[in-house]
Amino acid sequence: MRTLISTAFVSLDGVVEAPGGEPGYRNSGWTFKDVEFVPEAYAIKGREQEEATAMLLGRTSYQAFSPVWPAMEDFAGYRAMPKYVVSRTLGEDDLVSDWGETTLLRSLDEVAALKETDGGPIIVHGSATLNQALSDAGLIDRYHLLVFPLLLGAGKRLFSTTDKDAQKLKLVEHEVYANGLQKNVFDVVR
């Protein structure tokens, strides 16, 4: 079974955001403007590209990343990697042609089936709504979290507020950087 890894930039109070910011929030852009940049904190991002064998995205993140990431050298490792987009509304004509093989998945059942295929880890970038659904369905196996020392209040949340059984996590890697940023890698305990 393939490992599904959720990776996110997250504030201490659980807000997630694309690195460049997203419109509609007073604190938009916090990942770049509110914490001093420390390059070693982002080394995990390069490691993710080396270790992942596929990428899973929700519709909104796909539509944000697909016009930009194919041309970015920072994300060159993702170009040839198969991509899977979970969406009930996107059609084949909505997919970009310059970012490698992309497959539409219509349900969490299809994500569960993908996890049963041969291959290595699948990485989930962004995709807050998808992350919540995957977590609630017990499909995420690992979290790569860069936790920023900020309390933001409003914004998209990484985790849902669904009333559910506790999900235990095991801290398997961590580091704290001079700027207060924390890298936390958790495996989901089953």
Accessible surface in RSA format (square Angstrom, percent):
REM  Atomic radii and reference values for relative SASA: ProtOr
REM  Chains: A
REM  Algorithm: Lee & Richards
REM  Probe-radius: 1.40
REM  Slices: 20
REM RES _ NUM      All-atoms   Total-Side   Main-Chain    Non-polar    All polar
REM                ABS   REL    ABS   REL    ABS   REL    ABS   REL    ABS   REL
RES MET A   1   153.32  79.4  77.76  51.5  75.56 179.9  73.62  62.6  79.70 105.6
RES ARG A   2    19.98   8.4  16.17   8.2   3.81   9.1   2.75   3.8  17.23  10.4
RES THR A   3    52.33  37.2  49.50  50.2   2.83   6.7  16.82  22.6  35.51  53.7
RES LEU A   4     0.24   0.1   0.24   0.2   0.00   0.0   0.24   0.2   0.00   0.0
RES ILE A   5    10.26   5.8  10.26   7.6   0.00   0.0  10.26   7.4   0.00   0.0
RES SER A   6     0.00   0.0   0.00   0.0   0.00   0.0   0.00   0.0   0.00   0.0
RES THR A   7     1.67   1.2   0.21   0.2   1.46   3.5   0.11   0.1   1.56   2.4
RES ALA A   8    10.50   9.7   3.74   5.8   6.76  15.4  10.35  14.6   0.15   0.4
RES PHE A   9    25.55  12.8  20.90  12.9   4.65  12.1  20.90  12.7   4.65  13.3
RES VAL A  10     7.90   5.2   7.90   7.2   0.00   0.0   7.90   6.9   0.00   0.0
RES SER A  11     1.93   1.6   0.00   0.0   1.93   4.4   0.00   0.0   1.93   2.7
RES LEU A  12   114.62  63.8  90.80  65.0  23.81  59.9  91.36  64.2  23.25  62.6
RES ASP A  13    45.78  32.1  26.10  26.0  19.68  46.5  30.17  71.0  15.61  15.6
RES GLY A  14    17.73  21.9   0.00   N/A  17.73  21.9  17.14  47.0   0.59   1.3
RES VAL A  15     3.91   2.6   3.91   3.5   0.00   0.0   3.91   3.4   0.00   0.0
RES VAL A  16    15.49  10.2  12.89  11.7   2.60   6.3  12.89  11.2   2.60   7.1
RES GLU A  17    16.64   9.6   5.23   4.0  11.42  27.2   6.65  12.9  10.00   8.2
RES ALA A  18    29.12  26.8  21.53  33.2   7.59  17.3  27.16  38.3   1.96   5.2
RES PRO A  19    44.25  32.3  44.23  40.3   0.02   0.1  44.23  36.5   0.02   0.1
RES GLY A  20    65.84  81.2   0.00   N/A  65.84  81.2  30.68  84.2  35.17  78.8
RES GLY A  21    21.69  26.8   0.00   N/A  21.69  26.8   3.77  10.4  17.92  40.1
RES GLU A  22    33.78  19.4  32.29  24.4   1.49   3.5  18.36  35.5  15.42  12.6
RES PRO A  23   129.86  94.6 107.07  97.6  22.79  82.8 117.52  97.0  12.34  76.7
RES GLY A  24    79.45  98.0   0.00   N/A  79.45  98.0  41.09 112.7  38.36  85.9
RES TYR A  25    72.84  34.0  58.26  33.1  14.58  37.9  39.52  29.7  33.32  41.1
RES ARG A  26   225.98  94.9 186.81  95.2  39.17  93.3  84.80 115.9 141.18  85.6
RES ASN A  27    48.01  33.1  46.54  45.0   1.47   3.5   4.15  10.0  43.86  42.4
RES SER A  28    30.00  25.4  21.44  28.6   8.56  19.7  14.94  31.8  15.06  21.1
RES GLY A  29    12.16  15.0   0.00   N/A  12.16  15.0  11.39  31.3   0.77   1.7
RES TRP A  30     3.22   1.3   3.22   1.6   0.00   0.0   1.83   1.0   1.40   2.3
RES THR A  31     3.61   2.6   1.28   1.3   2.33   5.5   1.28   1.7   2.33   3.5
RES PHE A  32   127.91  64.0 104.18  64.5  23.73  61.7 105.94  64.2  21.97  62.9
RES LYS A  33   130.51  63.7  93.66  57.5  36.85  87.7  69.62  62.7  60.89  64.9
RES ASP A  34    66.79  46.8  38.22  38.0  28.57  67.6  12.40  29.2  54.40  54.3
RES VAL A  35    16.07  10.6   4.60   4.2  11.47  27.6   9.97   8.7   6.10  16.5
RES GLU A  36   131.90  75.7 111.77  84.6  20.14  47.9  50.28  97.3  81.62  66.6
RES PHE A  37   123.33  61.7 104.41  64.7  18.92  49.2 106.06  64.3  17.26  49.4
RES VAL A  38    12.77   8.4  12.14  11.0   0.63   1.5  12.77  11.1   0.00   0.0
RES PRO A  39    86.09  62.7  78.76  71.8   7.33  26.6  79.46  65.6   6.62  41.2
RES GLU A  40   100.73  57.8  89.54  67.7  11.19  26.6  50.79  98.2  49.93  40.8
RES ALA A  41     0.31   0.3   0.00   0.0   0.31   0.7   0.00   0.0   0.31   0.8
RES TYR A  42    37.86  17.7  31.80  18.1   6.06  15.8  27.99  21.0   9.87  12.2
RES ALA A  43    69.61  64.0  51.45  79.4  18.16  41.3  63.77  89.8   5.84  15.5
RES ILE A  44     6.43   3.7   1.77   1.3   4.66  11.2   3.78   2.7   2.65   7.2
RES LYS A  45    35.93  17.5  34.71  21.3   1.22   2.9  30.15  27.1   5.78   6.2
RES GLY A  46    34.24  42.2   0.00   N/A  34.24  42.2  30.17  82.8   4.07   9.1
RES ARG A  47    69.51  29.2  65.99  33.6   3.53   8.4  40.06  54.8  29.45  17.8
RES GLU A  48     2.52   1.4   0.26   0.2   2.26   5.4   2.37   4.6   0.15   0.1
RES GLN A  49    29.43  16.5  21.48  15.7   7.95  18.9   7.85  16.7  21.58  16.4
RES GLU A  50   149.06  85.6 112.20  84.9  36.87  87.8  47.16  91.2 101.90  83.2
RES GLU A  51    82.56  47.4  70.17  53.1  12.39  29.5  36.64  70.9  45.92  37.5
RES ALA A  52     7.72   7.1   0.75   1.2   6.97  15.9   0.75   1.1   6.97  18.5
RES THR A  53    57.51  40.9  47.83  48.5   9.67  23.1  52.15  70.1   5.35   8.1
RES ALA A  54     0.43   0.4   0.43   0.7   0.00   0.0   0.43   0.6   0.00   0.0
RES MET A  55     0.00   0.0   0.00   0.0   0.00   0.0   0.00   0.0   0.00   0.0
RES LEU A  56     0.14   0.1   0.14   0.1   0.00   0.0   0.14   0.1   0.00   0.0
RES LEU A  57     0.00   0.0   0.00   0.0   0.00   0.0   0.00   0.0   0.00   0.0
RES GLY A  58     7.42   9.1   0.00   N/A   7.42   9.1   7.42  20.4   0.00   0.0
RES ARG A  59    97.08  40.8  93.02  47.4   4.06   9.7  14.46  19.8  82.62  50.1
RES THR A  60    72.96  51.9  69.93  70.9   3.03   7.2  53.88  72.4  19.08  28.8
RES SER A  61    12.83  10.8  10.40  13.9   2.43   5.6   2.20   4.7  10.63  14.9
RES TYR A  62     1.15   0.5   1.15   0.7   0.00   0.0   1.15   0.9   0.00   0.0
RES GLN A  63    83.60  46.7  70.14  51.3  13.46  32.0  28.12  59.8  55.48  42.1
RES ALA A  64    57.23  52.6  37.83  58.4  19.40  44.1  48.08  67.7   9.15  24.2
RES PHE A  65    19.77   9.9  19.54  12.1   0.23   0.6  19.77  12.0   0.00   0.0
RES SER A  66     5.40   4.6   3.74   5.0   1.66   3.8   0.00   0.0   5.40   7.6
RES PRO A  67    95.01  69.2  57.37  52.3  37.64 136.8  65.90  54.4  29.10 180.9
RES VAL A  68    77.61  51.1  72.48  65.6   5.13  12.4  76.30  66.3   1.31   3.5
RES TRP A  69    20.73   8.3  20.73  10.0   0.00   0.0   9.37   5.0  11.36  18.4
RES PRO A  70    11.45   8.3   5.34   4.9   6.11  22.2   5.34   4.4   6.11  38.0
RES ALA A  71    88.61  81.5  59.76  92.2  28.85  65.6  68.26  96.1  20.35  53.9
RES MET A  72    67.17  34.8  62.21  41.2   4.95  11.8  64.36  54.7   2.81   3.7
RES GLU A  73   134.60  77.3 116.65  88.3  17.95  42.7  66.27 128.2  68.33  55.8
RES ASP A  74   106.81  74.8  89.32  88.9  17.49  41.3  21.66  51.0  85.15  84.9
RES PHE A  75    38.93  19.5  38.93  24.1   0.00   0.0  38.93  23.6   0.00   0.0
RES ALA A  76    36.91  33.9  26.34  40.6  10.57  24.0  26.55  37.4  10.36  27.4
RES GLY A  77    42.31  52.2   0.00   N/A  42.31  52.2  27.14  74.5  15.17  34.0
RES TYR A  78     1.61   0.8   1.61   0.9   0.00   0.0   1.17   0.9   0.44   0.5
RES ARG A  79    74.66  31.3  72.45  36.9   2.21   5.3  41.07  56.1  33.59  20.4
RES ALA A  80    94.57  87.0  67.92 104.8  26.66  60.6  75.55 106.4  19.03  50.4
RES MET A  81    16.39   8.5   9.48   6.3   6.91  16.5  15.21  12.9   1.18   1.6
RES PRO A  82    40.95  29.8  40.88  37.3   0.07   0.3  40.95  33.8   0.00   0.0
RES LYS A  83     0.31   0.1   0.00   0.0   0.31   0.7   0.00   0.0   0.31   0.3
RES TYR A  84    30.80  14.4  30.80  17.5   0.00   0.0   9.04   6.8  21.76  26.8
RES VAL A  85     0.00   0.0   0.00   0.0   0.00   0.0   0.00   0.0   0.00   0.0
RES VAL A  86    23.48  15.5  17.33  15.7   6.16  14.8  17.33  15.1   6.16  16.7
RES SER A  87     8.26   7.0   0.68   0.9   7.58  17.5   7.58  16.1   0.68   1.0
RES ARG A  88   201.43  84.6 170.58  87.0  30.85  73.4  59.85  81.8 141.58  85.8
RES THR A  89   109.05  77.6  77.00  78.1  32.04  76.4  79.32 106.5  29.72  44.9
RES LEU A  90     7.57   4.2   5.78   4.1   1.78   4.5   6.04   4.2   1.52   4.1
RES GLY A  91    26.76  33.0   0.00   N/A  26.76  33.0  26.09  71.6   0.67   1.5
RES GLU A  92   121.76  69.9 106.57  80.6  15.19  36.2  60.84 117.7  60.92  49.7
RES ASP A  93   148.28 103.9 114.68 114.1  33.60  79.5  40.95  96.4 107.32 107.0
RES ASP A  94    77.49  54.3  55.23  55.0  22.26  52.6  10.88  25.6  66.61  66.4
RES LEU A  95    30.15  16.8  11.31   8.1  18.83  47.3  11.53   8.1  18.62  50.1
RES VAL A  96    44.68  29.4  31.98  29.0  12.70  30.6  38.09  33.1   6.59  17.9
RES SER A  97   117.78  99.5  78.62 104.9  39.16  90.2  53.88 114.7  63.90  89.5
RES ASP A  98   100.36  70.3  77.09  76.7  23.27  55.0  46.31 109.0  54.05  53.9
RES TRP A  99     0.44   0.2   0.01   0.0   0.43   1.0   0.44   0.2   0.00   0.0
RES GLY A 100    39.52  48.7   0.00   N/A  39.52  48.7  25.60  70.3  13.91  31.2
RES GLU A 101   111.71  64.1  93.99  71.1  17.72  42.2  49.09  95.0  62.61  51.1
RES THR A 102    22.18  15.8   2.38   2.4  19.80  47.2   2.38   3.2  19.80  29.9
RES THR A 103    49.71  35.4  47.08  47.7   2.63   6.3  37.79  50.8  11.92  18.0
RES LEU A 104    18.88  10.5   5.02   3.6  13.86  34.8   5.02   3.5  13.86  37.3
RES LEU A 105    14.04   7.8  14.04  10.0   0.00   0.0  14.04   9.9   0.00   0.0
RES ARG A 106    93.22  39.1  88.81  45.3   4.42  10.5  47.40  64.8  45.82  27.8
RES SER A 107    35.57  30.1  33.92  45.3   1.65   3.8  30.88  65.8   4.69   6.6
RES LEU A 108    53.10  29.6  49.00  35.1   4.10  10.3  49.41  34.7   3.69   9.9
RES ASP A 109   116.73  81.8 109.72 109.2   7.01  16.6  29.08  68.4  87.65  87.4
RES GLU A 110    67.80  38.9  63.87  48.3   3.93   9.4  30.63  59.2  37.17  30.4
RES VAL A 111     0.44   0.3   0.44   0.4   0.00   0.0   0.44   0.4   0.00   0.0
RES ALA A 112    35.24  32.4  33.46  51.6   1.78   4.0  34.16  48.1   1.08   2.9
RES ALA A 113    59.60  54.8  50.54  78.0   9.06  20.6  56.10  79.0   3.50   9.3
RES LEU A 114    15.76   8.8  11.02   7.9   4.74  11.9  14.35  10.1   1.42   3.8
RES LYS A 115     4.77   2.3   4.77   2.9   0.00   0.0   2.31   2.1   2.46   2.6
RES GLU A 116   120.39  69.1  95.35  72.1  25.04  59.6  39.51  76.4  80.88  66.0
RES THR A 117    64.03  45.5  54.40  55.2   9.63  22.9  61.12  82.1   2.91   4.4
RES ASP A 118   142.31  99.7 119.95 119.4  22.36  52.9  40.22  94.7 102.09 101.8
RES GLY A 119    51.86  64.0   0.00   N/A  51.86  64.0  28.10  77.1  23.76  53.2
RES GLY A 120    22.25  27.4   0.00   N/A  22.25  27.4  18.29  50.2   3.96   8.9
RES PRO A 121    37.75  27.5  37.52  34.2   0.23   0.8  37.52  31.0   0.23   1.4
RES ILE A 122     0.43   0.2   0.43   0.3   0.00   0.0   0.43   0.3   0.00   0.0
RES ILE A 123     0.97   0.6   0.97   0.7   0.00   0.0   0.97   0.7   0.00   0.0
RES VAL A 124     0.00   0.0   0.00   0.0   0.00   0.0   0.00   0.0   0.00   0.0
RES HIS A 125    14.55   8.0  14.55  10.1   0.00   0.0   4.13   4.3  10.42  12.1
RES GLY A 126    35.08  43.3   0.00   N/A  35.08  43.3  27.66  75.9   7.43  16.6
RES SER A 127     9.11   7.7   0.00   0.0   9.11  21.0   6.68  14.2   2.43   3.4
RES ALA A 128    12.19  11.2   5.89   9.1   6.30  14.3   6.11   8.6   6.08  16.1
RES THR A 129   114.07  81.1 110.48 112.0   3.59   8.6  74.91 100.6  39.15  59.2
RES LEU A 130    12.78   7.1   8.05   5.8   4.73  11.9  11.27   7.9   1.52   4.1
RES ASN A 131     1.81   1.2   1.51   1.5   0.30   0.7   1.51   3.6   0.30   0.3
RES GLN A 132    44.84  25.1  44.59  32.6   0.25   0.6   4.99  10.6  39.85  30.2
RES ALA A 133    37.05  34.1  28.72  44.3   8.33  18.9  35.84  50.5   1.21   3.2
RES LEU A 134     0.00   0.0   0.00   0.0   0.00   0.0   0.00   0.0   0.00   0.0
RES SER A 135     4.35   3.7   2.10   2.8   2.25   5.2   1.28   2.7   3.07   4.3
RES ASP A 136    56.81  39.8  28.13  28.0  28.69  67.8  18.21  42.9  38.60  38.5
RES ALA A 137    54.08  49.7  18.48  28.5  35.60  81.0  31.46  44.3  22.62  59.9
RES GLY A 138    31.20  38.5   0.00   N/A  31.20  38.5  19.15  52.6  12.05  27.0
RES LEU A 139    23.40  13.0  23.40  16.7   0.00   0.0  23.40  16.4   0.00   0.0
RES ILE A 140     0.41   0.2   0.41   0.3   0.00   0.0   0.41   0.3   0.00   0.0
RES ASP A 141    26.65  18.7  22.12  22.0   4.53  10.7  14.59  34.3  12.06  12.0
RES ARG A 142    62.53  26.3  62.53  31.9   0.00   0.0   2.76   3.8  59.77  36.2
RES TYR A 143     1.85   0.9   1.85   1.1   0.00   0.0   1.80   1.4   0.04   0.1
RES HIS A 144     4.95   2.7   3.28   2.3   1.67   4.3   3.64   3.8   1.31   1.5
RES LEU A 145    14.79   8.2  14.05  10.1   0.74   1.9  14.45  10.1   0.34   0.9
RES LEU A 146     2.27   1.3   2.17   1.6   0.10   0.3   2.17   1.5   0.10   0.3
RES VAL A 147    16.87  11.1  16.14  14.6   0.73   1.8  16.14  14.0   0.73   2.0
RES PHE A 148     0.13   0.1   0.13   0.1   0.00   0.0   0.13   0.1   0.00   0.0
RES PRO A 149    65.40  47.7  38.50  35.1  26.90  97.8  46.88  38.7  18.52 115.1
RES LEU A 150    35.30  19.7  31.02  22.2   4.27  10.7  34.94  24.5   0.36   1.0
RES LEU A 151   135.06  75.2 103.98  74.4  31.08  78.1 104.07  73.1  30.99  83.4
RES LEU A 152    19.74  11.0   7.89   5.6  11.86  29.8  10.20   7.2   9.54  25.7
RES GLY A 153    40.86  50.4   0.00   N/A  40.86  50.4  38.18 104.8   2.68   6.0
RES ALA A 154    74.23  68.3  55.52  85.7  18.71  42.6  64.86  91.3   9.38  24.8
RES GLY A 155    20.04  24.7   0.00   N/A  20.04  24.7   2.30   6.3  17.74  39.7
RES LYS A 156    73.28  35.7  65.19  40.0   8.09  19.3  51.39  46.3  21.89  23.3
RES ARG A 157    80.38  33.7  77.33  39.4   3.05   7.3  36.80  50.3  43.58  26.4
RES LEU A 158     2.46   1.4   1.84   1.3   0.63   1.6   1.84   1.3   0.63   1.7
RES PHE A 159    80.16  40.1  73.91  45.8   6.25  16.3  74.00  44.9   6.17  17.7
RES SER A 160    26.88  22.7   8.72  11.6  18.15  41.8  11.37  24.2  15.51  21.7
RES THR A 161   136.70  97.2 104.07 105.5  32.63  77.8  77.68 104.3  59.01  89.2
RES THR A 162    76.74  54.6  55.77  56.5  20.98  50.0  47.12  63.3  29.63  44.8
RES ASP A 163   147.57 103.4 114.72 114.2  32.85  77.7  44.22 104.1 103.35 103.1
RES LYS A 164    87.18  42.5  53.92  33.1  33.25  79.2  61.43  55.3  25.75  27.4
RES ASP A 165   132.46  92.8 116.26 115.7  16.20  38.3  37.09  87.3  95.37  95.1
RES ALA A 166    97.19  89.4  58.17  89.8  39.02  88.8  69.29  97.6  27.90  73.9
RES GLN A 167    62.46  34.9  35.89  26.2  26.57  63.3  22.03  46.9  40.43  30.7
RES LYS A 168   148.04  72.2 140.57  86.2   7.47  17.8  89.04  80.1  59.00  62.8
RES LEU A 169    71.29  39.7  40.84  29.2  30.45  76.6  40.84  28.7  30.45  82.0
RES LYS A 170   127.85  62.4 124.26  76.2   3.59   8.5  72.02  64.8  55.83  59.5
RES LEU A 171    79.92  44.5  55.72  39.9  24.20  60.8  55.72  39.1  24.20  65.1
RES VAL A 172    61.26  40.3  23.82  21.6  37.44  90.2  31.71  27.6  29.56  80.2
RES GLU A 173    50.49  29.0  43.28  32.7   7.21  17.2  30.59  59.2  19.90  16.2
RES HIS A 174   116.28  63.5  96.12  66.8  20.15  51.6  60.37  62.2  55.91  65.1
RES GLU A 175    81.78  47.0  77.59  58.7   4.19  10.0  21.73  42.0  60.04  49.0
RES VAL A 176   101.35  66.7  75.32  68.2  26.04  62.7  75.32  65.4  26.04  70.6
RES TYR A 177    17.25   8.1   8.51   4.8   8.74  22.7   9.89   7.4   7.36   9.1
RES ALA A 178   109.91 101.1  59.89  92.4  50.02 113.8  73.41 103.4  36.50  96.7
RES ASN A 179    23.70  16.3   1.76   1.7  21.94  52.8  11.07  26.7  12.62  12.2
RES GLY A 180    27.11  33.4   0.00   N/A  27.11  33.4  23.08  63.3   4.03   9.0
RES LEU A 181     0.03   0.0   0.03   0.0   0.00   0.0   0.03   0.0   0.00   0.0
RES GLN A 182    65.19  36.5  65.19  47.6   0.00   0.0   1.48   3.1  63.71  48.3
RES LYS A 183    21.54  10.5  21.54  13.2   0.00   0.0   1.39   1.2  20.16  21.5
RES ASN A 184    20.61  14.2  20.61  19.9   0.00   0.0   0.23   0.6  20.38  19.7
RES VAL A 185     0.10   0.1   0.10   0.1   0.00   0.0   0.10   0.1   0.00   0.0
RES PHE A 186    44.75  22.4  44.75  27.7   0.00   0.0  44.75  27.1   0.00   0.0
RES ASP A 187    41.25  28.9  41.25  41.1   0.00   0.0  14.62  34.4  26.63  26.6
RES VAL A 188    15.99  10.5   1.26   1.1  14.73  35.5   1.26   1.1  14.73  39.9
RES VAL A 189    74.23  48.8  56.81  51.4  17.42  42.0  61.08  53.1  13.15  35.7
RES ARG A 190   160.27  67.3  86.43  44.1  73.84 175.8 106.18 145.1  54.09  32.8
END  Absolute sums over single chains surface
CHAIN  1 A     9645.7       7163.1       2482.6       5512.9       4132.8
END  Absolute sums over all chains
TOTAL          9645.7       7163.1       2482.6       5512.9       4132.8
